[in-house]
């Protein structure tokens, strides 16, 4: 498991996923995969997301190399 720090600007995350995860979202109308930003709503539905770190603005990630990099958020 790794800890990924991220930066917030204007209440949205500006840190792209270091593993290049992309997501679609049926409910949001995102039909083409977009790059997931760490700390965003799309990230919370990522299968490798394990929760927030104890420190502010960090995410716990359990990414497994060699697996998929696109998922459907909702």
CHARMM internal coordinates of N, CA and C (Angstrom, degrees):
IC EDIT
DIST 1 N 1 CA 1.4417
DIST 1 CA 1 C 1.5221
ANGL 1 N 1 CA 1 C 108.65
DIST 1 C 2 N 1.3238
ANGL 1 CA 1 C 2 N 116.56
DIHE 1 N 1 CA 1 C 2 N 139.72
DIST 2 N 2 CA 1.4570
ANGL 1 C 2 N 2 CA 120.71
DIHE 1 CA 1 C 2 N 2 CA 179.63
DIST 2 CA 2 C 1.5238
ANGL 2 N 2 CA 2 C 110.72
DIHE 1 C 2 N 2 CA 2 C -121.49
DIST 2 C 3 N 1.3037
ANGL 2 CA 2 C 3 N 115.77
DIHE 2 N 2 CA 2 C 3 N 155.98
DIST 3 N 3 CA 1.4588
ANGL 2 C 3 N 3 CA 122.75
DIHE 2 CA 2 C 3 N 3 CA 176.64
DIST 3 CA 3 C 1.5218
ANGL 3 N 3 CA 3 C 107.34
DIHE 2 C 3 N 3 CA 3 C -105.88
DIST 3 C 4 N 1.3425
ANGL 3 CA 3 C 4 N 116.21
DIHE 3 N 3 CA 3 C 4 N 123.06
DIST 4 N 4 CA 1.4582
ANGL 3 C 4 N 4 CA 121.29
DIHE 3 CA 3 C 4 N 4 CA -178.62
DIST 4 CA 4 C 1.5274
ANGL 4 N 4 CA 4 C 108.84
DIHE 3 C 4 N 4 CA 4 C -112.10
DIST 4 C 5 N 1.3174
ANGL 4 CA 4 C 5 N 118.43
DIHE 4 N 4 CA 4 C 5 N 114.73
DIST 5 N 5 CA 1.4672
ANGL 4 C 5 N 5 CA 120.39
DIHE 4 CA 4 C 5 N 5 CA 175.68
DIST 5 CA 5 C 1.5316
ANGL 5 N 5 CA 5 C 109.76
DIHE 4 C 5 N 5 CA 5 C -78.80
DIST 5 C 6 N 1.3317
ANGL 5 CA 5 C 6 N 116.52
DIHE 5 N 5 CA 5 C 6 N 148.23
DIST 6 N 6 CA 1.4546
ANGL 5 C 6 N 6 CA 119.09
DIHE 5 CA 5 C 6 N 6 CA 177.19
DIST 6 CA 6 C 1.5188
ANGL 6 N 6 CA 6 C 110.58
DIHE 5 C 6 N 6 CA 6 C -139.48
DIST 6 C 7 N 1.3264
ANGL 6 CA 6 C 7 N 115.60
DIHE 6 N 6 CA 6 C 7 N 159.48
DIST 7 N 7 CA 1.4562
ANGL 6 C 7 N 7 CA 122.15
DIHE 6 CA 6 C 7 N 7 CA -178.32
DIST 7 CA 7 C 1.5226
ANGL 7 N 7 CA 7 C 109.64
DIHE 6 C 7 N 7 CA 7 C -109.32
DIST 7 C 8 N 1.3140
ANGL 7 CA 7 C 8 N 115.43
DIHE 7 N 7 CA 7 C 8 N 137.93
DIST 8 N 8 CA 1.4584
ANGL 7 C 8 N 8 CA 121.25
DIHE 7 CA 7 C 8 N 8 CA 175.58
DIST 8 CA 8 C 1.5149
ANGL 8 N 8 CA 8 C 109.06
DIHE 7 C 8 N 8 CA 8 C -107.60
DIST 8 C 9 N 1.3276
ANGL 8 CA 8 C 9 N 115.92
DIHE 8 N 8 CA 8 C 9 N 134.43
DIST 9 N 9 CA 1.4582
ANGL 8 C 9 N 9 CA 121.63
DIHE 8 CA 8 C 9 N 9 CA 173.11
DIST 9 CA 9 C 1.5134
ANGL 9 N 9 CA 9 C 107.14
DIHE 8 C 9 N 9 CA 9 C -134.21
DIST 9 C 10 N 1.3023
ANGL 9 CA 9 C 10 N 116.60
DIHE 9 N 9 CA 9 C 10 N 127.41
DIST 10 N 10 CA 1.4650
ANGL 9 C 10 N 10 CA 121.61
DIHE 9 CA 9 C 10 N 10 CA -178.73
DIST 10 CA 10 C 1.5314
ANGL 10 N 10 CA 10 C 111.38
DIHE 9 C 10 N 10 CA 10 C 54.47
DIST 10 C 11 N 1.3265
ANGL 10 CA 10 C 11 N 115.91
DIHE 10 N 10 CA 10 C 11 N 40.81
DIST 11 N 11 CA 1.4671
ANGL 10 C 11 N 11 CA 124.16
DIHE 10 CA 10 C 11 N 11 CA 175.99
DIST 11 CA 11 C 1.5298
ANGL 11 N 11 CA 11 C 113.78
DIHE 10 C 11 N 11 CA 11 C 65.32
DIST 11 C 12 N 1.3293
ANGL 11 CA 11 C 12 N 118.42
DIHE 11 N 11 CA 11 C 12 N 19.93
DIST 12 N 12 CA 1.4583
ANGL 11 C 12 N 12 CA 120.24
DIHE 11 CA 11 C 12 N 12 CA 173.40
DIST 12 CA 12 C 1.5285
ANGL 12 N 12 CA 12 C 109.03
DIHE 11 C 12 N 12 CA 12 C -134.96
DIST 12 C 13 N 1.2992
ANGL 12 CA 12 C 13 N 115.54
DIHE 12 N 12 CA 12 C 13 N 152.63
DIST 13 N 13 CA 1.4571
ANGL 12 C 13 N 13 CA 120.52
DIHE 12 CA 12 C 13 N 13 CA -176.22
DIST 13 CA 13 C 1.5219
ANGL 13 N 13 CA 13 C 110.83
DIHE 12 C 13 N 13 CA 13 C -77.60
DIST 13 C 14 N 1.3121
ANGL 13 CA 13 C 14 N 115.46
DIHE 13 N 13 CA 13 C 14 N 139.99
DIST 14 N 14 CA 1.4607
ANGL 13 C 14 N 14 CA 121.76
DIHE 13 CA 13 C 14 N 14 CA 178.29
DIST 14 CA 14 C 1.5295
ANGL 14 N 14 CA 14 C 111.52
DIHE 13 C 14 N 14 CA 14 C -116.15
DIST 14 C 15 N 1.3334
ANGL 14 CA 14 C 15 N 117.24
DIHE 14 N 14 CA 14 C 15 N 10.72
DIST 15 N 15 CA 1.4643
ANGL 14 C 15 N 15 CA 120.90
DIHE 14 CA 14 C 15 N 15 CA -177.33
DIST 15 CA 15 C 1.5282
ANGL 15 N 15 CA 15 C 109.81
DIHE 14 C 15 N 15 CA 15 C -103.74
DIST 15 C 16 N 1.3334
ANGL 15 CA 15 C 16 N 118.79
DIHE 15 N 15 CA 15 C 16 N 111.86
DIST 16 N 16 CA 1.4645
ANGL 15 C 16 N 16 CA 120.27
DIHE 15 CA 15 C 16 N 16 CA 178.26
DIST 16 CA 16 C 1.5220
ANGL 16 N 16 CA 16 C 111.25
DIHE 15 C 16 N 16 CA 16 C -69.72
DIST 16 C 17 N 1.3145
ANGL 16 CA 16 C 17 N 116.21
DIHE 16 N 16 CA 16 C 17 N 151.80
DIST 17 N 17 CA 1.4654
ANGL 16 C 17 N 17 CA 121.14
DIHE 16 CA 16 C 17 N 17 CA 177.95
DIST 17 CA 17 C 1.5268
ANGL 17 N 17 CA 17 C 109.57
DIHE 16 C 17 N 17 CA 17 C -59.14
DIST 17 C 18 N 1.3231
ANGL 17 CA 17 C 18 N 117.99
DIHE 17 N 17 CA 17 C 18 N 127.47
DIST 18 N 18 CA 1.4692
ANGL 17 C 18 N 18 CA 120.32
DIHE 17 CA 17 C 18 N 18 CA -179.31
DIST 18 CA 18 C 1.5300
ANGL 18 N 18 CA 18 C 113.23
DIHE 17 C 18 N 18 CA 18 C -67.86
DIST 18 C 19 N 1.3412
ANGL 18 CA 18 C 19 N 117.15
DIHE 18 N 18 CA 18 C 19 N -14.18
DIST 19 N 19 CA 1.4642
ANGL 18 C 19 N 19 CA 120.89
DIHE 18 CA 18 C 19 N 19 CA -179.65
DIST 19 CA 19 C 1.5263
ANGL 19 N 19 CA 19 C 112.13
DIHE 18 C 19 N 19 CA 19 C -99.45
DIST 19 C 20 N 1.3349
ANGL 19 CA 19 C 20 N 116.38
DIHE 19 N 19 CA 19 C 20 N 0.79
DIST 20 N 20 CA 1.4608
ANGL 19 C 20 N 20 CA 120.17
DIHE 19 CA 19 C 20 N 20 CA 177.84
DIST 20 CA 20 C 1.5121
ANGL 20 N 20 CA 20 C 114.62
DIHE 19 C 20 N 20 CA 20 C 73.08
DIST 20 C 21 N 1.3269
ANGL 20 CA 20 C 21 N 117.74
DIHE 20 N 20 CA 20 C 21 N 25.95
DIST 21 N 21 CA 1.4605
ANGL 20 C 21 N 21 CA 120.31
DIHE 20 CA 20 C 21 N 21 CA 179.19
DIST 21 CA 21 C 1.5175
ANGL 21 N 21 CA 21 C 110.41
DIHE 20 C 21 N 21 CA 21 C -64.43
DIST 21 C 22 N 1.3264
ANGL 21 CA 21 C 22 N 115.26
DIHE 21 N 21 CA 21 C 22 N 138.24
DIST 22 N 22 CA 1.4536
ANGL 21 C 22 N 22 CA 122.16
DIHE 21 CA 21 C 22 N 22 CA 177.23
DIST 22 CA 22 C 1.5213
ANGL 22 N 22 CA 22 C 108.03
DIHE 21 C 22 N 22 CA 22 C -123.98
DIST 22 C 23 N 1.3404
ANGL 22 CA 22 C 23 N 115.71
DIHE 22 N 22 CA 22 C 23 N 151.98
DIST 23 N 23 CA 1.4607
ANGL 22 C 23 N 23 CA 119.43
DIHE 22 CA 22 C 23 N 23 CA -177.35
DIST 23 CA 23 C 1.5183
ANGL 23 N 23 CA 23 C 111.26
DIHE 22 C 23 N 23 CA 23 C -140.92
DIST 23 C 24 N 1.3230
ANGL 23 CA 23 C 24 N 114.15
DIHE 23 N 23 CA 23 C 24 N 151.69
DIST 24 N 24 CA 1.4555
ANGL 23 C 24 N 24 CA 121.70
DIHE 23 CA 23 C 24 N 24 CA 168.03
DIST 24 CA 24 C 1.5184
ANGL 24 N 24 CA 24 C 106.12
DIHE 23 C 24 N 24 CA 24 C -110.85
DIST 24 C 25 N 1.3176
ANGL 24 CA 24 C 25 N 117.13
DIHE 24 N 24 CA 24 C 25 N 163.66
DIST 25 N 25 CA 1.4678
ANGL 24 C 25 N 25 CA 120.42
DIHE 24 CA 24 C 25 N 25 CA 178.57
DIST 25 CA 25 C 1.5200
ANGL 25 N 25 CA 25 C 108.54
DIHE 24 C 25 N 25 CA 25 C -145.25
DIST 25 C 26 N 1.3119
ANGL 25 CA 25 C 26 N 116.40
DIHE 25 N 25 CA 25 C 26 N 106.85
DIST 26 N 26 CA 1.4575
ANGL 25 C 26 N 26 CA 121.71
DIHE 25 CA 25 C 26 N 26 CA -178.12
DIST 26 CA 26 C 1.5237
ANGL 26 N 26 CA 26 C 111.24
DIHE 25 C 26 N 26 CA 26 C -60.88
DIST 26 C 27 N 1.3273
ANGL 26 CA 26 C 27 N 117.51
DIHE 26 N 26 CA 26 C 27 N -45.99
DIST 27 N 27 CA 1.4648
ANGL 26 C 27 N 27 CA 121.48
DIHE 26 CA 26 C 27 N 27 CA -178.41
DIST 27 CA 27 C 1.5208
ANGL 27 N 27 CA 27 C 112.43
DIHE 26 C 27 N 27 CA 27 C -67.50
DIST 27 C 28 N 1.3268
ANGL 27 CA 27 C 28 N 117.65
DIHE 27 N 27 CA 27 C 28 N -31.65
DIST 28 N 28 CA 1.4707
ANGL 27 C 28 N 28 CA 122.03
DIHE 27 CA 27 C 28 N 28 CA -178.31
DIST 28 CA 28 C 1.5172
ANGL 28 N 28 CA 28 C 112.04
DIHE 27 C 28 N 28 CA 28 C -85.41
DIST 28 C 29 N 1.3196
ANGL 28 CA 28 C 29 N 117.73
DIHE 28 N 28 CA 28 C 29 N -12.64
DIST 29 N 29 CA 1.4580
ANGL 28 C 29 N 29 CA 121.25
DIHE 28 CA 28 C 29 N 29 CA -177.27
DIST 29 CA 29 C 1.5172
ANGL 29 N 29 CA 29 C 113.85
DIHE 28 C 29 N 29 CA 29 C 81.72
DIST 29 C 30 N 1.3329
ANGL 29 CA 29 C 30 N 117.20
DIHE 29 N 29 CA 29 C 30 N 18.04
DIST 30 N 30 CA 1.4641
ANGL 29 C 30 N 30 CA 121.08
DIHE 29 CA 29 C 30 N 30 CA 177.38
DIST 30 CA 30 C 1.5295
ANGL 30 N 30 CA 30 C 107.21
DIHE 29 C 30 N 30 CA 30 C -90.47
DIST 30 C 31 N 1.3292
ANGL 30 CA 30 C 31 N 115.86
DIHE 30 N 30 CA 30 C 31 N 98.98
DIST 31 N 31 CA 1.4620
ANGL 30 C 31 N 31 CA 120.22
DIHE 30 CA 30 C 31 N 31 CA -175.17
DIST 31 CA 31 C 1.5239
ANGL 31 N 31 CA 31 C 113.13
DIHE 30 C 31 N 31 CA 31 C -90.95
DIST 31 C 32 N 1.3272
ANGL 31 CA 31 C 32 N 117.00
DIHE 31 N 31 CA 31 C 32 N -26.13
DIST 32 N 32 CA 1.4612
ANGL 31 C 32 N 32 CA 120.73
DIHE 31 CA 31 C 32 N 32 CA 176.81
DIST 32 CA 32 C 1.5211
ANGL 32 N 32 CA 32 C 108.19
DIHE 31 C 32 N 32 CA 32 C -100.38
DIST 32 C 33 N 1.3245
ANGL 32 CA 32 C 33 N 117.80
DIHE 32 N 32 CA 32 C 33 N 140.10
DIST 33 N 33 CA 1.4731
ANGL 32 C 33 N 33 CA 120.15
DIHE 32 CA 32 C 33 N 33 CA -178.96
DIST 33 CA 33 C 1.5283
ANGL 33 N 33 CA 33 C 112.52
DIHE 32 C 33 N 33 CA 33 C -58.49
DIST 33 C 34 N 1.3289
ANGL 33 CA 33 C 34 N 115.83
DIHE 33 N 33 CA 33 C 34 N 131.34
DIST 34 N 34 CA 1.4634
ANGL 33 C 34 N 34 CA 122.01
DIHE 33 CA 33 C 34 N 34 CA 175.95
DIST 34 CA 34 C 1.5247
ANGL 34 N 34 CA 34 C 108.54
DIHE 33 C 34 N 34 CA 34 C -116.30
DIST 34 C 35 N 1.3229
ANGL 34 CA 34 C 35 N 115.64
DIHE 34 N 34 CA 34 C 35 N 151.85
DIST 35 N 35 CA 1.4576
ANGL 34 C 35 N 35 CA 120.76
DIHE 34 CA 34 C 35 N 35 CA 179.15
DIST 35 CA 35 C 1.5266
ANGL 35 N 35 CA 35 C 109.78
DIHE 34 C 35 N 35 CA 35 C -65.71
DIST 35 C 36 N 1.3148
ANGL 35 CA 35 C 36 N 116.90
DIHE 35 N 35 CA 35 C 36 N 131.57
DIST 36 N 36 CA 1.4575
ANGL 35 C 36 N 36 CA 122.46
DIHE 35 CA 35 C 36 N 36 CA -179.68
DIST 36 CA 36 C 1.5288
ANGL 36 N 36 CA 36 C 109.34
DIHE 35 C 36 N 36 CA 36 C -83.35
DIST 36 C 37 N 1.3195
ANGL 36 CA 36 C 37 N 115.91
DIHE 36 N 36 CA 36 C 37 N 136.63
DIST 37 N 37 CA 1.4562
ANGL 36 C 37 N 37 CA 120.83
DIHE 36 CA 36 C 37 N 37 CA 176.37
DIST 37 CA 37 C 1.5271
ANGL 37 N 37 CA 37 C 109.18
DIHE 36 C 37 N 37 CA 37 C -102.65
DIST 37 C 38 N 1.3201
ANGL 37 CA 37 C 38 N 116.13
DIHE 37 N 37 CA 37 C 38 N 135.80
DIST 38 N 38 CA 1.4602
ANGL 37 C 38 N 38 CA 122.20
DIHE 37 CA 37 C 38 N 38 CA -179.24
DIST 38 CA 38 C 1.5310
ANGL 38 N 38 CA 38 C 108.43
DIHE 37 C 38 N 38 CA 38 C -63.74
DIST 38 C 39 N 1.3307
ANGL 38 CA 38 C 39 N 116.73
DIHE 38 N 38 CA 38 C 39 N 129.67
DIST 39 N 39 CA 1.4507
ANGL 38 C 39 N 39 CA 121.33
DIHE 38 CA 38 C 39 N 39 CA -179.49
DIST 39 CA 39 C 1.5176
ANGL 39 N 39 CA 39 C 113.55
DIHE 38 C 39 N 39 CA 39 C 92.75
DIST 39 C 40 N 1.3318
ANGL 39 CA 39 C 40 N 117.57
DIHE 39 N 39 CA 39 C 40 N 2.28
DIST 40 N 40 CA 1.4626
ANGL 39 C 40 N 40 CA 121.07
DIHE 39 CA 39 C 40 N 40 CA -179.57
DIST 40 CA 40 C 1.5233
ANGL 40 N 40 CA 40 C 111.16
DIHE 39 C 40 N 40 CA 40 C -94.93
DIST 40 C 41 N 1.3171
ANGL 40 CA 40 C 41 N 115.30
DIHE 40 N 40 CA 40 C 41 N 170.18
DIST 41 N 41 CA 1.4644
ANGL 40 C 41 N 41 CA 120.77
DIHE 40 CA 40 C 41 N 41 CA 178.02
DIST 41 CA 41 C 1.5148
ANGL 41 N 41 CA 41 C 112.47
DIHE 40 C 41 N 41 CA 41 C -63.06
DIST 41 C 42 N 1.3235
ANGL 41 CA 41 C 42 N 117.91
DIHE 41 N 41 CA 41 C 42 N -35.86
DIST 42 N 42 CA 1.4696
ANGL 41 C 42 N 42 CA 120.63
DIHE 41 CA 41 C 42 N 42 CA 178.12
DIST 42 CA 42 C 1.5234
ANGL 42 N 42 CA 42 C 110.95
DIHE 41 C 42 N 42 CA 42 C -63.56
DIST 42 C 43 N 1.3224
ANGL 42 CA 42 C 43 N 116.92
DIHE 42 N 42 CA 42 C 43 N -32.90
DIST 43 N 43 CA 1.4561
ANGL 42 C 43 N 43 CA 120.05
DIHE 42 CA 42 C 43 N 43 CA -178.26
DIST 43 CA 43 C 1.5251
ANGL 43 N 43 CA 43 C 111.79
DIHE 42 C 43 N 43 CA 43 C -66.73
DIST 43 C 44 N 1.3271
ANGL 43 CA 43 C 44 N 117.09
DIHE 43 N 43 CA 43 C 44 N -34.15
DIST 44 N 44 CA 1.4692
ANGL 43 C 44 N 44 CA 120.16
DIHE 43 CA 43 C 44 N 44 CA -176.71
DIST 44 CA 44 C 1.5195
ANGL 44 N 44 CA 44 C 112.68
DIHE 43 C 44 N 44 CA 44 C -61.34
DIST 44 C 45 N 1.3357
ANGL 44 CA 44 C 45 N 117.56
DIHE 44 N 44 CA 44 C 45 N -23.27
DIST 45 N 45 CA 1.4623
ANGL 44 C 45 N 45 CA 121.56
DIHE 44 CA 44 C 45 N 45 CA 178.68
DIST 45 CA 45 C 1.5256
ANGL 45 N 45 CA 45 C 112.80
DIHE 44 C 45 N 45 CA 45 C -94.18
DIST 45 C 46 N 1.3278
ANGL 45 CA 45 C 46 N 116.62
DIHE 45 N 45 CA 45 C 46 N -0.98
DIST 46 N 46 CA 1.4666
ANGL 45 C 46 N 46 CA 120.17
DIHE 45 CA 45 C 46 N 46 CA 179.68
DIST 46 CA 46 C 1.5301
ANGL 46 N 46 CA 46 C 109.98
DIHE 45 C 46 N 46 CA 46 C -65.14
DIST 46 C 47 N 1.3233
ANGL 46 CA 46 C 47 N 118.41
DIHE 46 N 46 CA 46 C 47 N 133.32
DIST 47 N 47 CA 1.4756
ANGL 46 C 47 N 47 CA 120.91
DIHE 46 CA 46 C 47 N 47 CA -179.87
DIST 47 CA 47 C 1.5270
ANGL 47 N 47 CA 47 C 113.76
DIHE 46 C 47 N 47 CA 47 C -60.16
DIST 47 C 48 N 1.3207
ANGL 47 CA 47 C 48 N 118.24
DIHE 47 N 47 CA 47 C 48 N -20.31
DIST 48 N 48 CA 1.4589
ANGL 47 C 48 N 48 CA 121.46
DIHE 47 CA 47 C 48 N 48 CA -179.22
DIST 48 CA 48 C 1.5285
ANGL 48 N 48 CA 48 C 113.26
DIHE 47 C 48 N 48 CA 48 C -95.88
DIST 48 C 49 N 1.3278
ANGL 48 CA 48 C 49 N 116.38
DIHE 48 N 48 CA 48 C 49 N -2.48
DIST 49 N 49 CA 1.4717
ANGL 48 C 49 N 49 CA 120.79
DIHE 48 CA 48 C 49 N 49 CA 179.86
DIST 49 CA 49 C 1.5254
ANGL 49 N 49 CA 49 C 109.54
DIHE 48 C 49 N 49 CA 49 C -72.50
DIST 49 C 50 N 1.3372
ANGL 49 CA 49 C 50 N 116.56
DIHE 49 N 49 CA 49 C 50 N 128.54
DIST 50 N 50 CA 1.4660
ANGL 49 C 50 N 50 CA 120.66
DIHE 49 CA 49 C 50 N 50 CA -178.30
DIST 50 CA 50 C 1.5259
ANGL 50 N 50 CA 50 C 112.75
DIHE 49 C 50 N 50 CA 50 C -113.74
DIST 50 C 51 N 1.3104
ANGL 50 CA 50 C 51 N 118.16
DIHE 50 N 50 CA 50 C 51 N -6.85
DIST 51 N 51 CA 1.4555
ANGL 50 C 51 N 51 CA 120.16
DIHE 50 CA 50 C 51 N 51 CA 178.04
DIST 51 CA 51 C 1.5157
ANGL 51 N 51 CA 51 C 112.27
DIHE 50 C 51 N 51 CA 51 C 129.97
DIST 51 C 52 N 1.3264
ANGL 51 CA 51 C 52 N 113.76
DIHE 51 N 51 CA 51 C 52 N -178.89
DIST 52 N 52 CA 1.4582
ANGL 51 C 52 N 52 CA 120.30
DIHE 51 CA 51 C 52 N 52 CA 179.30
DIST 52 CA 52 C 1.5195
ANGL 52 N 52 CA 52 C 109.90
DIHE 51 C 52 N 52 CA 52 C -85.44
DIST 52 C 53 N 1.3278
ANGL 52 CA 52 C 53 N 115.96
DIHE 52 N 52 CA 52 C 53 N 146.60
DIST 53 N 53 CA 1.4513
ANGL 52 C 53 N 53 CA 120.95
DIHE 52 CA 52 C 53 N 53 CA 177.45
DIST 53 CA 53 C 1.5187
ANGL 53 N 53 CA 53 C 110.58
DIHE 52 C 53 N 53 CA 53 C -75.74
DIST 53 C 54 N 1.2997
ANGL 53 CA 53 C 54 N 116.42
DIHE 53 N 53 CA 53 C 54 N 168.42
DIST 54 N 54 CA 1.4574
ANGL 53 C 54 N 54 CA 120.83
DIHE 53 CA 53 C 54 N 54 CA 179.46
DIST 54 CA 54 C 1.5227
ANGL 54 N 54 CA 54 C 110.88
DIHE 53 C 54 N 54 CA 54 C -69.70
DIST 54 C 55 N 1.3235
ANGL 54 CA 54 C 55 N 116.36
DIHE 54 N 54 CA 54 C 55 N -27.82
DIST 55 N 55 CA 1.4577
ANGL 54 C 55 N 55 CA 120.48
DIHE 54 CA 54 C 55 N 55 CA 177.37
DIST 55 CA 55 C 1.5259
ANGL 55 N 55 CA 55 C 108.92
DIHE 54 C 55 N 55 CA 55 C -87.60
DIST 55 C 56 N 1.3240
ANGL 55 CA 55 C 56 N 114.55
DIHE 55 N 55 CA 55 C 56 N 155.30
DIST 56 N 56 CA 1.4620
ANGL 55 C 56 N 56 CA 119.05
DIHE 55 CA 55 C 56 N 56 CA -178.71
DIST 56 CA 56 C 1.5270
ANGL 56 N 56 CA 56 C 110.95
DIHE 55 C 56 N 56 CA 56 C -67.01
DIST 56 C 57 N 1.3229
ANGL 56 CA 56 C 57 N 115.38
DIHE 56 N 56 CA 56 C 57 N 141.73
DIST 57 N 57 CA 1.4612
ANGL 56 C 57 N 57 CA 123.77
DIHE 56 CA 56 C 57 N 57 CA 177.28
DIST 57 CA 57 C 1.5282
ANGL 57 N 57 CA 57 C 114.09
DIHE 56 C 57 N 57 CA 57 C 59.14
DIST 57 C 58 N 1.3109
ANGL 57 CA 57 C 58 N 116.59
DIHE 57 N 57 CA 57 C 58 N 44.65
DIST 58 N 58 CA 1.4639
ANGL 57 C 58 N 58 CA 121.05
DIHE 57 CA 57 C 58 N 58 CA 170.61
DIST 58 CA 58 C 1.5262
ANGL 58 N 58 CA 58 C 108.83
DIHE 57 C 58 N 58 CA 58 C -130.62
DIST 58 C 59 N 1.3024
ANGL 58 CA 58 C 59 N 115.88
DIHE 58 N 58 CA 58 C 59 N 151.19
DIST 59 N 59 CA 1.4558
ANGL 58 C 59 N 59 CA 122.61
DIHE 58 CA 58 C 59 N 59 CA 179.52
DIST 59 CA 59 C 1.5181
ANGL 59 N 59 CA 59 C 108.81
DIHE 58 C 59 N 59 CA 59 C -124.14
DIST 59 C 60 N 1.3255
ANGL 59 CA 59 C 60 N 116.71
DIHE 59 N 59 CA 59 C 60 N 142.30
DIST 60 N 60 CA 1.4600
ANGL 59 C 60 N 60 CA 121.73
DIHE 59 CA 59 C 60 N 60 CA 174.69
DIST 60 CA 60 C 1.5207
ANGL 60 N 60 CA 60 C 108.24
DIHE 59 C 60 N 60 CA 60 C -93.70
DIST 60 C 61 N 1.3165
ANGL 60 CA 60 C 61 N 116.26
DIHE 60 N 60 CA 60 C 61 N 125.16
DIST 61 N 61 CA 1.4614
ANGL 60 C 61 N 61 CA 121.92
DIHE 60 CA 60 C 61 N 61 CA -175.64
DIST 61 CA 61 C 1.5218
ANGL 61 N 61 CA 61 C 109.90
DIHE 60 C 61 N 61 CA 61 C -125.11
DIST 61 C 62 N 1.3234
ANGL 61 CA 61 C 62 N 115.87
DIHE 61 N 61 CA 61 C 62 N 138.45
DIST 62 N 62 CA 1.4579
ANGL 61 C 62 N 62 CA 121.22
DIHE 61 CA 61 C 62 N 62 CA 179.59
DIST 62 CA 62 C 1.5266
ANGL 62 N 62 CA 62 C 109.61
DIHE 61 C 62 N 62 CA 62 C -121.85
DIST 62 C 63 N 1.3336
ANGL 62 CA 62 C 63 N 116.82
DIHE 62 N 62 CA 62 C 63 N 46.38
DIST 63 N 63 CA 1.4600
ANGL 62 C 63 N 63 CA 121.87
DIHE 62 CA 62 C 63 N 63 CA -177.48
DIST 63 CA 63 C 1.5205
ANGL 63 N 63 CA 63 C 111.02
DIHE 62 C 63 N 63 CA 63 C -64.43
DIST 63 C 64 N 1.3274
ANGL 63 CA 63 C 64 N 115.76
DIHE 63 N 63 CA 63 C 64 N 138.35
DIST 64 N 64 CA 1.4637
ANGL 63 C 64 N 64 CA 121.81
DIHE 63 CA 63 C 64 N 64 CA 178.63
DIST 64 CA 64 C 1.5300
ANGL 64 N 64 CA 64 C 108.14
DIHE 63 C 64 N 64 CA 64 C -110.76
DIST 64 C 65 N 1.3283
ANGL 64 CA 64 C 65 N 117.88
DIHE 64 N 64 CA 64 C 65 N 110.93
DIST 65 N 65 CA 1.4712
ANGL 64 C 65 N 65 CA 120.44
DIHE 64 CA 64 C 65 N 65 CA -179.95
DIST 65 CA 65 C 1.5209
ANGL 65 N 65 CA 65 C 112.08
DIHE 64 C 65 N 65 CA 65 C -56.70
DIST 65 C 66 N 1.3198
ANGL 65 CA 65 C 66 N 115.37
DIHE 65 N 65 CA 65 C 66 N 143.36
DIST 66 N 66 CA 1.4562
ANGL 65 C 66 N 66 CA 120.35
DIHE 65 CA 65 C 66 N 66 CA 178.55
DIST 66 CA 66 C 1.5125
ANGL 66 N 66 CA 66 C 113.93
DIHE 65 C 66 N 66 CA 66 C 89.11
DIST 66 C 67 N 1.3294
ANGL 66 CA 66 C 67 N 117.58
DIHE 66 N 66 CA 66 C 67 N 0.41
DIST 67 N 67 CA 1.4630
ANGL 66 C 67 N 67 CA 120.77
DIHE 66 CA 66 C 67 N 67 CA 177.93
DIST 67 CA 67 C 1.5247
ANGL 67 N 67 CA 67 C 109.30
DIHE 66 C 67 N 67 CA 67 C -99.08
DIST 67 C 68 N 1.3146
ANGL 67 CA 67 C 68 N 116.80
DIHE 67 N 67 CA 67 C 68 N -169.37
DIST 68 N 68 CA 1.4562
ANGL 67 C 68 N 68 CA 122.50
DIHE 67 CA 67 C 68 N 68 CA -176.65
DIST 68 CA 68 C 1.5358
ANGL 68 N 68 CA 68 C 111.95
DIHE 67 C 68 N 68 CA 68 C -67.61
DIST 68 C 69 N 1.3308
ANGL 68 CA 68 C 69 N 116.13
DIHE 68 N 68 CA 68 C 69 N 157.98
DIST 69 N 69 CA 1.4654
ANGL 68 C 69 N 69 CA 120.87
DIHE 68 CA 68 C 69 N 69 CA 177.89
DIST 69 CA 69 C 1.5308
ANGL 69 N 69 CA 69 C 111.62
DIHE 68 C 69 N 69 CA 69 C -129.57
DIST 69 C 70 N 1.3464
ANGL 69 CA 69 C 70 N 117.75
DIHE 69 N 69 CA 69 C 70 N 12.85
DIST 70 N 70 CA 1.4706
ANGL 69 C 70 N 70 CA 121.79
DIHE 69 CA 69 C 70 N 70 CA 174.87
DIST 70 CA 70 C 1.5266
ANGL 70 N 70 CA 70 C 108.21
DIHE 69 C 70 N 70 CA 70 C -132.97
DIST 70 C 71 N 1.3332
ANGL 70 CA 70 C 71 N 116.43
DIHE 70 N 70 CA 70 C 71 N 135.06
DIST 71 N 71 CA 1.4604
ANGL 70 C 71 N 71 CA 120.94
DIHE 70 CA 70 C 71 N 71 CA 177.91
DIST 71 CA 71 C 1.5260
ANGL 71 N 71 CA 71 C 109.40
DIHE 70 C 71 N 71 CA 71 C -144.03
DIST 71 C 72 N 1.3412
ANGL 71 CA 71 C 72 N 116.59
DIHE 71 N 71 CA 71 C 72 N 162.96
DIST 72 N 72 CA 1.4580
ANGL 71 C 72 N 72 CA 121.74
DIHE 71 CA 71 C 72 N 72 CA 175.63
DIST 72 CA 72 C 1.5157
ANGL 72 N 72 CA 72 C 108.31
DIHE 71 C 72 N 72 CA 72 C -97.16
DIST 72 C 73 N 1.3168
ANGL 72 CA 72 C 73 N 116.34
DIHE 72 N 72 CA 72 C 73 N 122.76
DIST 73 N 73 CA 1.4518
ANGL 72 C 73 N 73 CA 121.02
DIHE 72 CA 72 C 73 N 73 CA -175.45
DIST 73 CA 73 C 1.5243
ANGL 73 N 73 CA 73 C 112.46
DIHE 72 C 73 N 73 CA 73 C -68.61
DIST 73 C 74 N 1.3286
ANGL 73 CA 73 C 74 N 116.84
DIHE 73 N 73 CA 73 C 74 N -48.11
DIST 74 N 74 CA 1.4849
ANGL 73 C 74 N 74 CA 119.51
DIHE 73 CA 73 C 74 N 74 CA -179.11
DIST 74 CA 74 C 1.4937
ANGL 74 N 74 CA 74 C 111.30
DIHE 73 C 74 N 74 CA 74 C -148.67
END
COOR INIT
IC SEED 1 N 1 CA 1 C
IC BUILD
